[in-house]
Amino acid sequence: MRQEGLPEIAVDTFEHYERLLREGDTGKLPEAELEPLTEVPSTDELPEPDPSALERAVVLKLNGGLGTSMGMTKAKSLLEVKEGHTFLDVIARQVLDLRERQGAEIPLLLMNSFATRDDSLAALERYPELKLEGLPLDFVQGKVPKLLADGFEPVGWDADPAMEWAPPGHGDVFTSLATSGTLDTLLERGYEYLFLSNSDNLGSVLEPRILSWFASEELPFLSEVVDRTEADRKGGHLARRREDGRLVLRETAQVPEEDQDAFEDIERHRFFNANNIWVNLHALKAALEERDGVLGLPMIVNEKTVDPTDSSSPAVVQLETAMGAAIGVFEGAAAVHVPRSRFAPVKTTSHLLVVRSDAYELADDWTVQLAPSRDAAPIVELSGEFKLLADFESRFPAGPPSLIEADRLEVEGDVRFGANVTVRGRVHVEGPAEIPDGAVLED
């Protein structure tokens, strides 16, 4: 890491997790150590916003993903998502709309990876008004060595040395914010509050009501949660640690096998982590100083192969952290229950089809919202033939079908959809098949 010129705090942080790994820490959070979270304040209960906090707020988007699970090789945020606009287009317009409506110079920051930086900054050149004097538009996420599963030594891979490295998870945002100098720059300019979310979640616009409450309560850290549904059974949830009563985030990779049923029990663990995070920058600076730069977030051990496309390549572990897990670091951290509309991420082509369809609309504030006639998004499950973006696009050459009246769409096999197809109720399609133009698929 030093040979790569990485900051010493990044080296210290990796050393912390590598030591835990060698000491036998698996990063697991057993059910016996947790208590379910039962009561969380709702946005409906929050007071009317005080606009003064907006002048001290920053929007930060995690933008390091390449969309490799969909076969992409460039920044996922450059994918067209709605009405001809990319994720980055929508994000830029959300911030510009906020500035105009609220009369506040709210900065937009991206945490890029080395792989996404150039393309993303080039795309933002279409919005020169985004740039604020003296502030960067981005900083770059760190990287850590992949370790051999047998012995935990750094892996060597002459076929592609870049594959010897891995991103350290989005928990690295706090370390990279500091090591890049961006944290100090923001504080020097009088900014205090950071709203942090994923670039593929277009429902997560800065909400003045939440910001005002966060500021007035002097909270160090706030996590937005939504009601867990069947679709979220394998996603991270918040709970309380029995030992000290602090809130913690538990992700799938941290669940012991014997606790899987309890983890997936959406009645027991009701609150899904939306990964929309609010951070007091002074509190973050103090926590980093108190811990010598190493926040010590719970470790996630991801088991992979060094070449993720080659299952015969050496088995490795990637040591990662989740940004939401920082909730356990800050005394007095809290959670707030938000509408499902603030959580509309696109992780798969199935998600992409739903968001591109008429089940979602582009609102006046540039958030992507459910159509007014819908209480919840339709469930779409596309088979492996649709997994890669190129294959997905070729099977919907005229665009998505109408899903505004759909409850569930399951597609198995090689199916190609014509133009102006309508799906109503619960529909299952098996291929090979050609769905003709104008077809109506019902129940």
C-alpha positions as CSV (number, residue, x, y, z in Angstrom):
1,M,0.0,0.0,0.0
2,R,2.9,2.4,0.7
3,Q,4.5,1.5,-2.6
4,E,1.2,2.5,-4.2
5,G,1.4,5.9,-2.5
6,L,-1.7,5.3,-0.4
7,P,-2.2,7.6,2.7
8,E,-0.8,6.3,6.0
9,I,-4.3,6.5,7.6
10,A,-5.5,4.1,4.9
11,V,-2.6,1.8,5.7
12,D,-3.3,1.9,9.4
13,T,-7.0,1.2,8.7
14,F,-6.2,-1.9,6.6
15,E,-3.7,-3.1,9.2
16,H,-6.5,-2.9,11.8
17,Y,-8.7,-5.2,9.8
18,E,-5.9,-7.6,8.7
19,R,-5.0,-8.1,12.3
20,L,-8.6,-8.9,13.2
21,L,-8.7,-11.4,10.4
22,R,-5.5,-13.1,11.6
23,E,-6.8,-13.2,15.1
24,G,-9.8,-15.2,13.9
25,D,-12.4,-12.4,13.8
26,T,-15.0,-13.4,11.2
27,G,-16.9,-10.1,11.3
28,K,-20.1,-11.9,12.3
29,L,-22.8,-10.3,14.4
30,P,-24.7,-13.2,16.1
31,E,-28.4,-12.8,16.9
32,A,-27.7,-13.4,20.6
33,E,-25.7,-10.1,20.8
34,L,-28.6,-8.0,19.3
35,E,-32.0,-6.8,20.3
36,P,-34.5,-5.9,17.6
37,L,-35.2,-2.2,16.9
38,T,-38.9,-1.6,17.6
39,E,-39.5,2.2,17.7
40,V,-38.1,4.8,15.3
41,P,-39.3,8.4,14.8
42,S,-41.0,9.0,11.5
43,T,-40.5,11.9,9.1
44,D,-44.3,12.6,9.6
45,E,-43.5,13.5,13.2
46,L,-40.7,16.0,12.4
47,P,-41.2,19.8,12.8
48,E,-41.3,22.1,9.8
49,P,-37.9,22.8,8.5
50,D,-35.6,25.7,9.4
51,P,-33.9,26.8,6.2
52,S,-30.8,28.1,7.9
53,A,-29.2,24.6,8.0
54,L,-29.2,24.4,4.2
55,E,-26.4,26.8,3.9
56,R,-24.2,24.4,5.8
57,A,-25.2,21.2,4.0
58,V,-23.3,19.1,1.5
59,V,-24.6,16.3,-0.8
60,L,-22.2,13.4,-1.3
61,K,-22.9,10.5,-3.7
62,L,-21.0,7.2,-3.7
63,N,-20.0,6.9,-7.4
64,G,-17.4,4.2,-7.4
65,G,-19.4,1.3,-9.0
66,L,-18.8,0.0,-12.5
67,G,-22.0,-2.0,-12.8
68,T,-19.9,-5.1,-13.4
69,S,-22.8,-7.3,-12.2
70,M,-24.7,-6.1,-15.3
71,G,-21.7,-6.5,-17.6
72,M,-20.8,-2.8,-17.6
73,T,-17.2,-1.5,-17.9
74,K,-17.7,2.1,-17.1
75,A,-19.3,4.1,-14.3
76,K,-22.7,2.7,-13.5
77,S,-24.0,6.2,-13.0
78,L,-23.6,6.9,-16.7
79,L,-26.3,4.4,-17.6
80,E,-29.5,5.8,-19.0
81,V,-32.1,5.4,-16.3
82,K,-35.2,7.6,-17.0
83,E,-36.5,9.5,-20.0
84,G,-33.1,9.7,-21.7
85,H,-31.3,10.9,-18.5
86,T,-28.4,9.0,-16.8
87,F,-28.1,8.7,-13.0
88,L,-25.6,11.5,-13.0
89,D,-27.8,13.7,-15.1
90,V,-30.6,13.3,-12.6
91,I,-28.3,13.8,-9.6
92,A,-26.9,17.0,-11.0
93,R,-30.4,18.3,-11.7
94,Q,-31.6,17.4,-8.2
95,V,-28.9,19.5,-6.6
96,L,-29.3,22.4,-9.0
97,D,-33.1,22.3,-8.4
98,L,-32.4,22.3,-4.6
99,R,-30.2,25.4,-4.9
100,E,-32.8,27.3,-6.9
101,R,-35.7,26.4,-4.7
102,Q,-33.9,26.8,-1.3
103,G,-31.6,29.7,-2.3
104,A,-28.6,27.9,-0.8
105,E,-25.2,27.0,-2.4
106,I,-25.4,23.3,-1.7
107,P,-22.2,21.5,-3.0
108,L,-22.4,18.2,-4.8
109,L,-19.5,15.8,-4.1
110,L,-18.8,12.4,-5.7
111,M,-16.7,9.7,-4.1
112,N,-15.3,8.2,-7.3
113,S,-13.1,5.2,-7.8
114,F,-10.0,5.3,-10.1
115,A,-12.1,3.5,-12.6
116,T,-15.1,5.9,-12.6
117,R,-13.5,9.3,-12.1
118,D,-12.5,10.5,-15.6
119,D,-15.8,9.5,-17.2
120,S,-17.9,10.9,-14.4
121,L,-16.2,14.3,-14.3
122,A,-16.4,14.5,-18.1
123,A,-20.2,13.9,-17.9
124,L,-20.6,16.7,-15.3
125,E,-19.0,19.2,-17.6
126,R,-22.5,19.6,-19.0
127,Y,-23.4,21.3,-15.8
128,P,-20.7,24.0,-15.2
129,E,-22.9,25.7,-12.7
130,L,-22.4,22.8,-10.3
131,K,-18.8,23.8,-9.5
132,L,-18.5,26.1,-6.5
133,E,-15.3,28.1,-6.1
134,G,-12.8,26.6,-3.8
135,L,-14.5,23.2,-3.5
136,P,-13.8,20.0,-5.4
137,L,-16.5,18.0,-7.3
138,D,-15.0,14.7,-6.2
139,F,-12.4,12.7,-4.2
140,V,-11.2,9.2,-4.9
141,Q,-12.0,6.1,-2.9
142,G,-9.1,4.1,-1.5
143,K,-8.1,0.5,-2.4
144,V,-6.8,-2.5,-0.4
145,P,-4.9,-5.7,-1.3
146,K,-6.9,-8.9,-1.8
147,L,-5.6,-11.6,0.5
148,L,-5.2,-15.2,-0.3
149,A,-7.9,-17.2,1.6
150,D,-5.2,-19.7,2.5
151,G,-2.7,-17.8,4.7
152,F,-3.9,-14.2,4.2
153,E,-0.9,-13.0,2.2
154,P,-1.5,-10.4,-0.5
155,V,-2.3,-12.2,-3.8
156,G,-0.2,-11.8,-6.9
157,W,-1.9,-12.0,-10.3
158,D,0.5,-11.4,-13.2
159,A,-2.3,-11.7,-15.8
160,D,-3.8,-8.5,-14.5
161,P,-2.1,-6.8,-11.5
162,A,-5.0,-4.4,-11.1
163,M,-7.0,-7.4,-9.9
164,E,-4.7,-7.7,-6.9
165,W,-6.6,-4.8,-5.4
166,A,-10.2,-4.3,-4.2
167,P,-12.3,-1.4,-3.0
168,P,-12.6,-1.4,0.8
169,G,-16.4,-1.1,0.8
170,H,-18.3,2.2,1.1
171,G,-17.3,2.5,4.7
172,D,-14.1,3.9,3.3
173,V,-15.9,7.1,2.5
174,F,-15.0,8.5,5.9
175,T,-11.3,7.7,5.6
176,S,-11.1,9.0,2.0
177,L,-13.0,12.1,2.9
178,A,-10.3,12.9,5.5
179,T,-7.2,11.7,3.6
180,S,-8.2,13.6,0.5
181,G,-8.3,16.9,2.5
182,T,-11.9,17.3,1.6
183,L,-13.2,17.0,5.1
184,D,-11.0,19.9,6.3
185,T,-11.9,22.0,3.3
186,L,-15.6,21.7,4.0
187,L,-15.2,22.5,7.6
188,E,-13.0,25.6,6.8
189,R,-15.7,26.8,4.5
190,G,-18.4,26.5,7.2
191,Y,-20.1,23.3,6.1
192,E,-21.4,21.1,9.0
193,Y,-23.8,18.5,7.6
194,L,-23.3,15.8,5.1
195,F,-26.1,13.9,3.3
196,L,-24.6,10.7,1.9
197,S,-26.3,8.2,-0.4
198,N,-25.6,5.9,-3.4
199,S,-25.6,7.3,-6.9
200,D,-28.0,4.5,-8.1
201,N,-30.7,5.5,-5.6
202,L,-32.5,8.4,-7.2
203,G,-35.2,8.7,-4.5
204,S,-32.5,10.0,-2.0
205,V,-32.6,13.7,-2.5
206,L,-31.6,16.0,0.3
207,E,-34.8,16.5,2.5
208,P,-34.8,19.9,4.3
209,R,-37.1,18.6,7.0
210,I,-34.8,15.8,8.0
211,L,-31.8,18.1,7.8
212,S,-33.4,20.7,10.0
213,W,-34.3,18.0,12.7
214,F,-30.8,16.5,12.4
215,A,-29.2,19.9,13.0
216,S,-31.6,21.0,15.8
217,E,-31.2,17.8,17.7
218,E,-27.4,18.1,17.4
219,L,-27.2,14.4,16.3
220,P,-23.7,13.1,15.2
221,F,-25.1,10.5,12.8
222,L,-28.5,9.6,11.4
223,S,-29.5,6.6,9.3
224,E,-32.7,6.5,7.2
225,V,-34.7,3.3,7.4
226,V,-37.7,2.0,5.6
227,D,-40.1,-0.9,6.4
228,R,-38.6,-4.2,5.4
229,T,-40.5,-6.2,2.8
230,E,-40.1,-9.7,1.4
231,A,-37.9,-8.2,-1.2
232,D,-35.5,-6.9,1.6
233,R,-35.2,-10.2,3.5
234,K,-31.5,-10.5,2.6
235,G,-30.6,-6.8,3.0
236,G,-29.1,-5.1,6.0
237,H,-31.1,-4.1,9.0
238,L,-30.6,-2.0,12.1
239,A,-30.7,-3.4,15.6
240,R,-29.4,-2.6,19.1
241,R,-26.3,-4.1,20.6
242,R,-27.2,-5.7,23.9
243,E,-23.8,-4.9,25.4
244,D,-24.2,-1.1,25.3
245,G,-27.6,-0.3,23.7
246,R,-26.0,1.4,20.7
247,L,-27.5,1.1,17.2
248,V,-25.7,-1.3,14.8
249,L,-26.1,-2.2,11.2
250,R,-26.0,-5.9,10.3
251,E,-25.4,-6.9,6.6
252,T,-25.9,-10.4,5.1
253,A,-22.2,-11.2,5.1
254,Q,-22.1,-10.7,8.9
255,V,-24.8,-13.3,9.7
256,P,-23.8,-16.7,11.2
257,E,-25.4,-19.5,9.3
258,E,-27.4,-20.6,12.3
259,D,-28.9,-17.1,12.6
260,Q,-30.0,-16.8,8.9
261,D,-33.7,-17.4,9.7
262,A,-33.8,-14.7,12.4
263,F,-32.0,-12.3,10.1
264,E,-34.5,-12.8,7.3
265,D,-37.5,-12.4,9.7
266,I,-39.0,-9.1,8.6
267,E,-41.4,-9.0,11.6
268,R,-38.5,-9.4,14.1
269,H,-36.1,-7.0,12.3
270,R,-38.5,-4.5,10.8
271,F,-36.3,-1.7,9.7
272,F,-34.3,-1.9,6.5
273,N,-31.2,0.3,6.0
274,A,-31.9,2.6,3.1
275,N,-28.2,3.6,3.0
276,N,-29.2,7.3,3.2
277,I,-26.9,8.7,5.8
278,W,-26.6,12.1,7.6
279,V,-23.2,12.9,9.3
280,N,-22.2,15.9,11.4
281,L,-18.8,16.8,10.0
282,H,-17.5,18.1,13.3
283,A,-18.4,14.9,15.0
284,L,-16.7,12.9,12.2
285,K,-13.6,15.0,12.6
286,A,-13.6,14.4,16.3
287,A,-14.1,10.7,16.0
288,L,-11.3,10.3,13.5
289,E,-8.9,12.3,15.8
290,E,-9.9,10.3,18.9
291,R,-9.3,7.0,17.1
292,D,-6.0,8.1,15.3
293,G,-7.8,8.0,11.9
294,V,-9.1,4.5,12.3
295,L,-12.9,4.5,12.9
296,G,-12.9,0.7,13.4
297,L,-16.2,-0.1,11.7
298,P,-17.4,-3.7,11.9
299,M,-15.4,-5.8,9.4
300,I,-17.1,-7.6,6.5
301,V,-15.2,-10.6,5.1
302,N,-16.1,-11.1,1.4
303,E,-15.0,-14.4,-0.1
304,K,-14.2,-14.2,-3.8
305,T,-11.7,-15.4,-6.5
306,V,-8.9,-13.0,-7.5
307,D,-10.5,-12.9,-11.0
308,P,-14.2,-12.6,-10.3
309,T,-14.9,-13.9,-13.8
310,D,-12.7,-17.0,-13.4
311,S,-13.9,-19.4,-10.6
312,S,-10.7,-21.4,-11.0
313,S,-8.5,-18.5,-10.0
314,P,-7.1,-18.4,-6.5
315,A,-9.6,-17.9,-3.6
316,V,-9.2,-14.6,-1.9
317,V,-10.8,-12.5,0.9
318,Q,-11.7,-8.9,0.6
319,L,-11.9,-6.9,3.8
320,E,-14.7,-4.3,3.6
321,T,-16.8,-2.1,5.7
322,A,-20.2,-0.5,5.2
323,M,-20.7,3.2,5.7
324,G,-24.0,2.7,7.6
325,A,-22.1,0.6,10.2
326,A,-20.6,3.9,11.4
327,I,-23.9,4.3,13.4
328,G,-22.2,2.1,16.0
329,V,-19.3,4.5,16.4
330,F,-21.1,7.7,17.4
331,E,-22.7,8.0,20.8
332,G,-26.2,9.4,20.4
333,A,-26.6,8.2,16.8
334,A,-30.2,7.8,15.7
335,A,-32.4,6.4,12.9
336,V,-35.4,8.0,11.2
337,H,-38.2,6.1,9.4
338,V,-38.7,7.5,5.9
339,P,-41.2,6.7,3.1
340,R,-40.3,3.9,0.7
341,S,-40.1,6.6,-2.1
342,R,-36.6,7.5,-0.7
343,F,-35.3,4.0,-1.5
344,A,-35.4,3.1,-5.2
345,P,-32.0,1.7,-6.0
346,V,-31.0,0.0,-9.3
347,K,-28.8,-3.0,-8.5
348,T,-29.9,-5.4,-11.3
349,T,-31.5,-5.2,-14.8
350,S,-34.8,-6.3,-13.1
351,H,-34.7,-3.1,-11.0
352,L,-33.7,-1.1,-14.1
353,L,-36.8,-2.3,-16.0
354,V,-39.1,-1.2,-13.1
355,V,-37.5,2.3,-12.8
356,R,-37.5,2.9,-16.5
357,S,-41.2,1.8,-16.8
358,D,-44.3,4.0,-16.2
359,A,-44.5,2.6,-12.6
360,Y,-42.1,5.4,-11.8
361,E,-42.2,9.1,-12.8
362,L,-39.6,11.8,-12.8
363,A,-40.9,14.4,-10.3
364,D,-40.6,18.2,-10.5
365,D,-37.7,18.0,-8.0
366,W,-35.9,15.4,-10.2
367,T,-36.5,12.5,-7.8
368,V,-37.7,9.3,-9.3
369,Q,-41.0,8.6,-7.6
370,L,-43.6,5.9,-7.8
371,A,-46.6,6.8,-10.0
372,P,-49.4,8.3,-7.8
373,S,-51.7,5.4,-8.5
374,R,-49.2,2.9,-6.9
375,D,-48.6,2.1,-3.2
376,A,-45.6,-0.1,-4.0
377,A,-43.3,-0.9,-6.9
378,P,-44.1,-4.0,-9.0
379,I,-41.9,-7.0,-8.4
380,V,-39.9,-8.0,-11.5
381,E,-37.8,-11.1,-11.8
382,L,-35.9,-11.6,-15.0
383,S,-33.9,-14.8,-15.6
384,G,-30.2,-15.1,-16.4
385,E,-30.7,-14.3,-20.1
386,F,-31.4,-10.7,-19.0
387,K,-28.6,-10.3,-16.5
388,L,-26.1,-8.5,-18.7
389,L,-27.1,-5.0,-19.9
390,A,-26.5,-5.7,-23.6
391,D,-28.7,-8.8,-23.5
392,F,-31.3,-6.9,-21.5
393,E,-31.4,-4.0,-24.0
394,S,-31.7,-6.4,-27.0
395,R,-34.8,-8.0,-25.4
396,F,-36.5,-4.7,-24.9
397,P,-35.5,-2.9,-28.1
398,A,-38.6,-0.5,-28.0
399,G,-38.3,0.2,-24.3
400,P,-39.9,-1.3,-21.2
401,P,-43.5,-2.6,-21.1
402,S,-46.1,-0.7,-19.2
403,L,-46.0,-1.9,-15.5
404,I,-48.2,0.7,-13.9
405,E,-50.9,-1.9,-13.4
406,A,-48.6,-4.8,-12.8
407,D,-48.1,-6.6,-9.4
408,R,-45.4,-9.1,-10.5
409,L,-43.7,-10.0,-13.7
410,E,-41.5,-13.1,-14.0
411,V,-39.7,-13.8,-17.2
412,E,-37.8,-17.1,-17.8
413,G,-35.8,-17.9,-20.8
414,D,-35.2,-16.1,-24.1
415,V,-38.1,-13.7,-24.4
416,R,-38.2,-10.6,-26.6
417,F,-40.7,-7.8,-26.0
418,G,-42.2,-5.7,-28.7
419,A,-43.4,-2.1,-28.5
420,N,-46.2,-0.9,-26.3
421,V,-46.6,-4.1,-24.3
422,T,-48.8,-3.8,-21.2
423,V,-48.5,-6.0,-18.1
424,R,-51.4,-6.2,-15.6
425,G,-51.6,-8.1,-12.3
426,R,-49.3,-11.1,-11.9
427,V,-47.7,-12.4,-15.1
428,H,-45.3,-15.3,-15.8
429,V,-43.7,-15.6,-19.2
430,E,-41.6,-18.6,-20.4
431,G,-39.4,-18.5,-23.4
432,P,-38.4,-18.9,-26.1
433,A,-41.1,-16.3,-27.0
434,E,-41.7,-13.1,-29.0
435,I,-44.2,-10.8,-27.3
436,P,-45.8,-8.9,-30.2
437,D,-46.3,-5.1,-30.4
438,G,-49.3,-3.9,-28.4
439,A,-49.8,-7.2,-26.5
440,V,-51.6,-7.1,-23.1
441,L,-50.4,-9.7,-20.6
442,E,-52.7,-10.3,-17.7
443,D,-52.7,-12.6,-14.7
